[in-house]
């Protein structure tokens, strides 16, 4: 079954990984055809990308600045 990106999330239903370059994560996801949803709040000093693994678990990649 194909994993799909994007979801509205609470703070406890996904894995969050802090990364140094969200743009690099975006490029990698796009290169491999993995659907994703961008988010974040520059006012709060963060940018995020969400995707799903093949089993449907949500993964968040976040950079704080």
N, C-alpha and C positions, 0 to 999 in steps of 0.2 A: 504494500500500500504506500502510495506517495505521501511524504510528509508535506504539510502546508505551513507557511509562515503566518505571522500576525495573530494577535490575541490581546484582549484586555486582561490584565493580570493583577492579582493581589500580591502582597509581599511574600507570600509563603508557598506559592504553587509553581516555582520554577527555579532553575539553577542560574545563578548570576556569576559571571566571570569578569574581573576587571582587566582591561587591556590598555595598551599604550596608544593604539592607533585604530580607531573605529573604521576609518577609511580603508585600511588594509583588510580588515575583517569583511567589509562590504565587497571589496574587489574579489576576495576569495570565495565568498558565497555566490556572487554573480558568475564567476568563472566556472563554478561547479553546478550552476543552475538551481541553487537552493533558494526557495522563496524566503523573503524576509520582510520585516517591517521596521522602519526607523522611528525613533522616538527621542525623548530626552527633553531637557529644559535648560537652555543656555543661561537663563537667569539664575538657575540653581547650580550652574556649573557642571553639567553632565550631558553626555550624548550616549545614545543606546541604539543597539540593533537587536531585534528578537527574531529567532527562527525556531524550527522544531527539528528534533532528531528523527531518525526513521521510525522510532516507536511512538512519536507524537509528543514527547516531552519538550517543554518550552525551555530554550536556552537564551539568556540575555548576555550580551557583551556590552560592557559599560566603560566609559572613560570619564573620570572626574578631572576638572581643571579649575 
